[in-house]
Amino acid sequence: MSELITAELVDLDLSATTKDAAARSLAERMVAAHRVTDLDGFLADVATREAQMPTGLDGGIGIPHCRSEHVNAPTLAFGRSGAGIDFGAADGPADLIFLIAAPAGADDDHLTILSGLARRLMDPEFTAALRAGTDPRAVAALIRGEEPPEEPEPERVEAGNQEREQAETATEAGGATEAAEAAGSVPFRIVAVTSCPTGIAHTYMAAESLATAGRAEGVEVTVETQGSAGFKKLDPAVVAAADAVIWAHDVEVREKVRFRGKPLVDVGVKAGINRPAELIAEARRKAERGEIATAPDTDRTSGSGGGDGDGTGSGADHAHFGVRLRTYLMSGVSYMVPFVAAGGLLIALSFAIGGYEIASAKSVADHFVWGEADSWAALLNQIGSAAFGFLVPVLAGYIAYGMADRPALVPGFVGGAIALTVNAGFLGGLVAGLLAGAVVMAVQRVPVHATLRGIMPVLVIPLIASATVGFLMFIVVGKPIASLQNALTDWLNGLSGSNAVILGVVLGLMMCFDMGGPLNKVAYAFAVGGLADPTPGSLKVMAAVMAAGMVPPLAMALATTVRRRLFTKTERENGRAAWVLGASFITEGAIPFAAADPLRVIPSVMAGGAVTGALSMAFGATLRAPHGGVFVVPLIGEPFLYLLAIAAGTLVATALVVLLKGARRTTPEAAGDAGADGSRVTVAA
């Protein structure tokens, strides 16, 4: 295994004045050392990582880093700047610059060394020695962990000690609490999870910072690092005994359900590095107020949130309001969709068997004939209608759940049911969920005596919140929302001509922009909300949304068929699967293509989706099923024109993506013989 850093990778007089210039200067040393194969490609990966979150840290440290396919050996280059370089830290420019390069498949030993370095950057003696060093060889040795024996904890950066590194993390605060335990008292216990997008530096620096602050505060902090050097779960007994939880993360925390029922502080990873004492204090305050059950039951899919003031993160507590609102709404939609799919498809199947008049059939509980097709159609219709009856309550309940966890479920469901009672419909469910979550969050902030904390989430909070939300929905906001819902329904029913086409264009663009992301889900939720009380206008909207959502995967499948040389071997294989995914209305089938080449793929499929949405609305196609793709064509009004709209949009998107990709003038060998990782070599003509 080659050394992580050598004297040739140390620049004690870094002359660069910007972070881009500093990264280039240090990367050039990596190229000269044959550690990086493509300078510009590697710097592009560094810039991408830097765009996710500034890499400047308090204390004059800049630590740009990334994992890249252009790195052939884990490498660290160090530069010391006299003037300082702005890496986005709150306390000013950085004079100690570490550029960390990890291969896409870096081995655990090297990543353990990198994590050890990240921890040692929290040690003032280590950084002081770096600032005082005059010999590149001595500085490189210091970074490798070859300092004299009297330096503190040198064993932390020895290669190949991953298990000990994680064990030290998990028991970091033990020494600080020995005196308290000896005196018979039990220290306040916190379990924490730290993670960053690459899992190389910030993950371990946040862990070290939290553990150090815990020792200073007399708090037992046990940290789980979900980084590239491994993911070793905390002992369930430790989690169960914890008084509070801290998440300092910029990617989704894995296996969140373990932390359910604990007070939670949820912030970006840089907050864990820069203000750990504040996070510990906040965790203690939440525990004292009895704010429990704030961790979700399952890992939800959501966009990355803005973090705290220290940088971009996923912390819900400090994210921008718009980001948090989107997360709450997507929580409700994600739980509602299975009811939509099951109920809608059952209703659609009943129409296929018994015709649309089957909706007015008698209850099958009173009249059911085993040998009659109409009885079976009525059975399917009534089961589907029962499932559809849960749409608004489930939407409201899980919006509230996304805001305040389990105590908010009861007032959320109650508010959603009242929305149906006052005919406020889908919009009423949205408002009821937000009201329920807000009321529960407000009640949770009220200090209560310790004897009441146990009954707060199961009795007091649901009681108070349900009464409050019920009053607001029945007396204050229910009827105005019902009027707005009726106005929206009338508007949809009156759509014709250019207005319908414009709505189709907007819905098509939304469905294809992020392919399963927030905008896609908003358009889909708007469409399925109309199916709860279907009208001609809402059925047209549903048809346009499904048609546009089929375009991205179908277009990429067609493009990989007609111009194979523009795509890698992996992309061509994905293209074959995309035929089925597109036909089934699974828009996410185009995500691998968009991720690899977003600037060419996303605009192309958006144009195709806009064409399809516009044509579907112009043709007056209708759809009563919320899903199914081409497999529910018999249930579509104007089916042939509907398929024509999909074909037209697919051809437009295919033509654009082929044109844009072809403009790169990629050779057949470069595109066709790419490796299994999907990388591509572009050769100028």
N, C-alpha and C positions, 0 to 999 in steps of 0.2 A: 504494500500500500504506500503510495507516494505521500510525502509530507504535505500537510495542509498549507503551510506557508513557508517560504524560504526567503533569504535575504534579498533575492531579486524581485520579490513581490512586495517589498517595503520601500516607501518613498517618504523620507522624513522631512522633505521640503516640497510638499505638494503645492504647485504654483497655480492650480486651477482656481477660478473664482465663482463658478457655478456648479451645481450638483451634476448636471449633465457632463460638463467638462471633467469633473473629478472622476465620474464613473468611466468615462472614456480613457482617461489617463491610466487609471488602475487596470482597466480591462486590457489595455494594450500590453501591459506587463504580463497579464495572463496569456495573451496570444503568443508573446515572445517565449513564454515558458511552456508552450504547447499544451496549455490546459483548456483553452477556448479555441474552437475551430472556426467560428464565423463571428467577427467582431461586431458587425452591424446587427446581425441576428440576435446575438447575446444582449447587446445594448437595448434592442427593442423589447426584449423580455424584461430587462431591468426597468425600463420606462413604464411598461405595463403594470409591473408590481408597484412602482412608485405612485402610479395614478390611483391605485386602490386605496392607499393610505400613505401619508408622508412618513419617512423612515428616520426623521430626526428625533432624538431623545434628549430629555433634560440632562444637563451635565456636559454639554458640548460634544455629543456623540452623534454621528451619522452612520447608519448601518443599512445601506441599500443592499438588497439581496433578491435572489430569485432562483427557481429551478428552471433549467433550460436544456433543450436537446443539443445545444451548441457547446455544452460543457462536457468534457470527457473525463474529468477527475474533480472531485470536490476540492475547491480552492478558496483561499482567502487572501486578499490583497489589502495592505494597510497603507494609508496616507495620513500625514500630519500637516495641517495647514496653519500657517502663521496668521493669516488674516481672518480665517474662519469662513465657512461656506454654509449657506442657508439650506437646511434639509427639513424645514417646517416645524422645528421644535419650538415650544412655547417660550423657552428662556433664551433664545437667540441662536446664532450660528454655531456650527460644529467645527472643532479643530481635530478631532480624532475620527477618521473616516475608514470604515471597514466595508469592503465590497466582498460579499459572500456569493460564491457561485456553486450551485449543486447540480449534478446531472439529473435528468428526468427520473432516473431510477437509482438514486444514490443509495449506497449501502449503509447499514445501521451504524457501523463503527465510525465512519466519517461524520455522520449526522450527530452522533453522540458528542464528538469533539466540538462541533459547531454549537450544540446546545450548551456545552460546558463553557465555551467562550461567552455566550450570551449571558449566562449566569454571572460570570466573573466581571462583566462590565458593570455590575451593580456594586463592585468592591472598590471604594475610593483609592485604596493602596495600589490596586492593579492599574487603574487609569492614571494615577500620578506617576507610576513607573514608566508608562508609555509616553507620557509628556516629557519625562526627563531623559529618556534614552537618546544616545548619540550614535550608536553602532547598529546598522540594519540587521546584522547577524544576531546581536543580543536581543533586539526587539522581536525578531522572528522567533527566537527561542523562548522569549517570555510569553508570547501569544500561544506557542505550542504547549506551554505548561512546563517548561524546563527551567523554571526559576529556582533559586536556592531553597534548601529545605525549610528555612525559617519563614518563608512566605506562607500566608494562610491558605490552608486547604488546597495544596497543589494537585492532590489526587483527582480533583473534579474534572480535569481536562485530559485524563489519560484515555487513550483510545480503547474501545472494546468493552467499556464498563457500563453498558446501557442499563442493566438491571439495578446496579447500585445507584446510578443517577436517578432512576425513577423511585427507588426506595427512599433516597434522601429527600426527594421532593415530597413524598407522601408523609414523611415524619419530621418535616422541617421545623415545626414549632415545639417539638417535644421538650427540648432543653429549657425553653422559656417558662414552661409550666410545671417543672419538677417541684419547685418550692411550694406552689399553690396546692399541688396534689399531696405533698407531704404534710401540709397543714390541714388536710382533710377537706379542702374546698375543691369544687369541680370547675375548671376553667371554661370560659365561653368557647365553644367549638364551631369552627367554620370549615366547610369543604368548598373548594374552588376548582373551577375548570378554566384553563387558559388555552387559547388557540389563535393562530393567525393564518392568512391565506396560504403561505408556504410552509409554515410549521418549522422554520429554521431558527429565527432569532427572537422575535417578540414573544412567542409562546413561552419560552424559558425565562426570558427577562421578567415577564409579568409574574411568573411563578416564584422566582427568586425575590422579587420586590414585595409580593404579598406575604411570603413567609417571613421575610426580614421585618416587615411592619408588624406582623403578628407577634413575633418575639418581643418587639419593643413595647407592645400594648398588653402583653400577658395573655394573648389569645392563641388558642391552638388552631393553626391553619394547616390544613392538609390539602395539597394541590394535585390535581390530575392534569397532566400536560397532554393535550390531544394534538401532538405535532408529528412531524415526519419521522422522528426517531423512535416512534412507537406509541401505542395507545394501550396503556395498562390501567384497567378500571380500578377505581377506588374500592376498597373492601366494603361490602354492603353494610357491615356492622358499623364502620366509621361513618358512612352516610346516614344511617339510621340514628346514630347518636349526635349528629350535628345539630346545632341550634340555628344555623343559617347557611345560605349558599351564596357564593359569588361567582358569576360568569364574567370573565374578561375575554371577549372573543370577537373575531371578525368573520368567522365562518360558523355554520350551524353546529351547536353542541350536540354531540352524539349521545344517544340513549338518554334523552332528557327525563324519561319517566322515572328514573331512579331518584330524582330530586323533588318529586311531587310532594306537596304538603309542607314545604319549608319556606321560610321567608327568603326572598330572592333579590339580589342586587345584580342587574343585568346591564353591562356596559361594554364598550369597546376595549380591545386589548391594551391600547396605550393608556387608558385610565388605570389599568392594573399596574402599569409601570410607573406612571407619574404621580398618582395620588392614592396609593394603597391604603394609607391610614384613614382617608375619608371614606373609602369603600367599606372598610371594617367597621367604622363608626356607624355608617348608614345601615349595615347589616344588623348591628346591635339594636339600633333604634327600631327597625322593622320588627325584630323579634320581640322587643318590649311592648310594641303596640299590638302584637298578635296578628300581623299581616302574613298569614300563612297561605299555603296552597297556591302560590303564584307561579309554580313551574308547570308547564303543560303536560298533559297525559302522553302525548305522542309527539314525534318530530314532525312539525308542520313544514310544508314547503312555502317559503316566502322569500321575497326579495331581500337582499342584504340591506339592513337599515343603516341610517346614519348613526354614528356612535355618539360619544360624548363630545365635549368641546375639545378634546385632545386629538381627535382624528376621526376618521370614518370607521364605524363599527356596527355591530349588530345589537347594541344594547337598547332594549326597548325603553328603559327608563329615561334615556337622554336623547333618543332619536328625534329627528324633526317630526312635527305633528303630522304632516302629510304622509310620511313613511309609516308612522304608527297607525294612522287611520286606515291606510291601505292594508296593513297586516291584519288589523281587526276584521275588515270586510272580507278579506280572502279566507280568513279562518271560517267565517260563516258560510261562504260559498263552497269551500272544500268539503264541508260536512253535508251541505245540501245536495251536492251533485249526485251522490248515490241514490237519494230518494227520487231525484229528477229522472235519472237513467232507468231505474226499476219501474217507477210509476208510469213514466211517459211511454216506454216501450211496451208495457202491458196494455196501456190504453190504445196505442197504435195497432198492436196485434189484434185487439178486440174489434177495432174498426175494420181491419182486413178480413176478419172472419164474418162479422155480423153487420157491417155497414155502420154509418155514422148514427143511425137512429137507435143503435144499441145502447147509447148513453141514457135513453129514457126508459130502459127496461125495468121491470119490477125487481125488487131485491131477491137475490138468489137464495137468501135464507128462507124466503116464503115460497119461492117457485123455482125449482131446478129439475130438469129432465135430463137424465144421463145421456140419452141418445140424440139430443137436439144440439146442433151446432150453435144455435142462438143462445142456449143456456150457457154453454162454455164461453162464448163471446161475452155474455153479460157478466159471467164470473170474473174473467180477466179484466173487464172494464171496471168493475167495482173494487177489485183488489188494487188496480192501478190508481183509481180515484182515491182510495184510502191512503195509499202512499203519497199521492200528491197533496193530500190534506195536511201533511206534516211540513210542507216546504217552508212556509212562512215562520211557523214556530221554531223549526230547526235552524233556519237562517238567523233569526233573532237570538235564539239561545246560544248559538256558538259564536256569534259576534261578541256577545257579552262574555262568553267563556274565554275568548281570545284576549279580552281586556283584563279580566279579573279572576280567571280560572273557575273552579267548581262552584264556589259560593254564588256566582252570577248565573249559573244555569237555570235555576228555578225562576227568578224574575225575568230572565230572557225569554224562556218558553211561555211564561204567563203573558208577557207583553206581546209576543208574537201571536198567541191565540186571541188576545183582545183585538189586535190589528185585523184579524179575519172577522171578528164579531162586528166591528164598526166599519167593515168594508174598506179598510185602508190598504189592504193588499200587500204587495211586495215592498212598496215604499214604506208602509207602516212597519213592516218587519225590520227593515233597516234601522229606522228611527228607534223602534222599541229595543233592539239589541244594543244600540249605542247608549240609550238612556239607562238600561239595566246595568251595563258595564260601568258607566260613570257613577251611578248611585252606589254600587257595591264598592268601587274604589274610594268613594268619599267616606262611606261607613268604616272601611278598613283603616282609615287614617285617624279615626277617633280613638284616643287612648282608653283602654279598658283595664280593669283590675285583673290580676293573674287568674283569679278563680273563674272568670267569665270567658277566658280565651278558648277553652275547649269547646264551648257551645256556640261560639260566634259563627263559625262557618256552616254549621248544620242547623241552627235554629234562628239566632238573632238576625244575622245578615239576610238570609232568604226571606224572613218575615218582614223586616223593615223595607227591604228593597222591593219585594213583590207588591206590597201595599202602595209604595211610592210610585212605582212604574204603572201599576194599575190605575191609580188616580190620574196620572199624567195622560195615559192613553185614552181613558174613557172621557175625561172632562176637558182636558186642555188641548192636546195636539191631535187626537184621533180623527176628529171630523174634518179639520183643515187638510190633513194628509189624505183622507178619503176623497175630498174634493179635487185635490191635485192628482190623485190616482185616476179619477174619472176623466179629468181633463186630458191626461196622458193617453188614456184608452181612446177617447174621442179623436185625439190627434192622429194616433196610429190608424184608426179606422178611416180617417179622412185622407190619408196619404195617397197621392196619385201623381202621375207625371213626374216633373222635375224634382219635387220634394222627396218622393220615394226613391228616386235614383240617387239623390245626394245622401240620404240616410244609408242606402246600400253601400255607397263608396266609403263613408265613414266607418261603418261596421266592418267592411272588408279590410280596410287599413288596420283597424284595431286587432282583428283576428290574426293578421299575418305579421304584425310588428314584432311581437315577442313570443309567438308560437307556444302558448300555454302559460305565459307569464301574466302579470297583473292586468295589462290592457286587454289581452285575449280573454281573461276570466271576467272582466267587467262587461265586455260585449256579450259573452255567453250568458252571464247572469241576467243581463237586461232581456235577452231573448227568452230564456226559460221562465223568467218571472211572468211573462205574458201568457205562458201556457197554463198557469194556475186558473185563469179565467179567460179561455181563448176567445179571440175575436179575429175577424179577417185580417186586420192590421198586424196583430201580434203573430199570427201564423206566417205572414210574409216575412216578418223580421226573423223568425226562427229559421225559415228556409234560407234566407240570405246569409245568416251567420254560419250555418253548417256548410253551405256551398263554399263560402270563402275559406273556411277552415280546412277544407280538403285540398286547396290549391297548393300550398307549399310542399308537402311531401310528394304529391303527384308531379309537380313541376321538376323537382330534383330527380325523381325517378326517371322522367322522360329525358332530362338533360344528360344524365349519366348513360342513357341508352344511345342517344343520337350523336353525342360528342364525347366518347369515352376517354379520349386522350387528354381532355381537360381536367380529369379527376384522377385521384390516386386509386390504388387497388382497393383500399379500405372503403373509400367513398363509393366506388362502383358496387361493392358488396352491400353497403347501406342502401344504395339506390334500388336494389332488387327488393329489399324489405319495405322500402318506402311506397312501392305500388300498393301493397296490402294495407299499410298504415293509412295512406291517403284515402283509399277507397272506404276505409272504416271510420273516417273522420277523426283520426288521431294526428292532430297538427304537429305534435312533438316529434314526428318522424323526420322533420326537416331540421331539427336542432343541430345534429352533428355537422351538417353542411354550413349552417349559419355561424356556428362557433368557429369553424375553420376559416371562413372567409366572409365575415359579416358585412363588409362594405359593398360586396357585390351581390350576395345572396339576399339579404334582407330587403333592400330597395326593389329588387326584381320580384320577389314574391308578394311584396306589398302592392306593387302595381297590378299583378295578376289578381290578387284578392279584391282590389278595388273594382276591377273590371267585372269579376264574377258577382260581387255584391250588387253592383249597379244593374247588371243584366237580370239577375234574379228578381229584383224589385220591379224592374221595368216589365218583365214577363208576367208578373203577378203570381209567381210560384208560391205555394203555401206548404207548410209542414207541421204536422201535429206531434211528431216524435222528436225528442230532444237530442237524439243520438242515432247512430246506425249507418251513416254514410249511404253508399249505393244500395245497401241491403234493405233500406226502407223506401226505395223509389216508388214502389206501388202505392205508398201512402201519401205521395207528394202530388199536390195540385200542379198541373202543367208539367208532367215529368220529363217530356222530351225537350222542352225549352229549358228546363232546369239543368238537365245534363249538358245541353248546349252552352249554358252559361259557365258551367264548371270547365268544360273543354276549352272555351275561349280564354278564360283566365289562366288556365294551365299553359296554353300555348304562348300567351303573352309573357308570363313569368319565365318559361323555358327559353324563349328567344332572348330575353334581356340577360339572363344569367349566362347563357352561352356567349353572347356578344361581349359582355363585360369580362368574363374569364378569358375569352379568346384574345382580348386586347393586350393581355400580358405576354402573348407570343411564347407560350410554354412549349418546349419540345416534347414529342411523344415519350421519349425515354425518361425525361424528367418527371412527367406526370404519371406515366404508366407504371414505372418501376419503383414507386415509393415504397418505403418500408412499412411494416405492420403498424407503426405508430402514426401513420397518416402524414408524415412529413413529406415535403415536396421540395425539389430543387428547381429553381427558376433560372433559365439560361437566356441571356439577352441575345436577340437576333443580330 
